[in-house]
């Protein structure tokens, strides 16, 4: 059985019907390709839609709706392990940049880097057990802003922002392995009989660094004030000083007018050292994404 396990893990010697019961089998979807489509609303022949039976589009405009005519979207192909054919390759790494990563990263036999639009590079593998590998990419997402933070377990931002003239700083982030449920700490009264609660409200975070509404001119020496990093730095310092047992987010964490991607905003906040976060009030539809 041990020999059979190692042979199947490395060479997939068992039929799919039997392999599905092996511990190495990945029951979810694996990504087999990624690309970026760009379209121009002034061109009737330009489209950001690919065959929906083959490609899944991540519904986040990489221009955040700010392009006068242009839009761009990431598309991914994904299959279950048992649906893979001999012609399918599994994505095992992703990065973004101007230089071809294959110049410095040769990878293993059967793996190669392939270029895609907007500076996206995808490493694919034709090895039979690639879908079982811990390197296999199983999900792709986009976060926005120069201060973007990936706080989800198992997720990682890759490379630089996509090379688009959008000014939105769109970062590609990927997950390897299955979805992981976050660990939910259990609040307990301390040995001293005390339980400290901190309330955070009306942070009004933006997608990106934001702008201070009432900046003190002399404090910034005439320069611009980036509101979100200063706000989150202040929150982190208060959390560190107070060490609360529970943090309650009681609404208006997202500034709707300047937060077209509320998910990027929420992950900025979760990237702080807050021990427990609870959303009490849902004041806008965007805050439901918390």
Secondary structure by P-SEA (a helix, b strand, c coil): caaaaaaaaccccccccccccccccccbbbbcccbbbbbbcccccccccccccccccccccccccccccbbbbbbbbbbccccccccbbbbcccccccccccccccccccccccccccbbbbbbbcccccccccccccccccccccccccccccccccccccccccccbbbbbbccccccccbbbbbbbccccbbbbbbbcccccccccccccccccccccccccccaaaaaaaaaaaaaaacccbbbbccccccccccccaaaaaaaaacccccccccccccccccccc
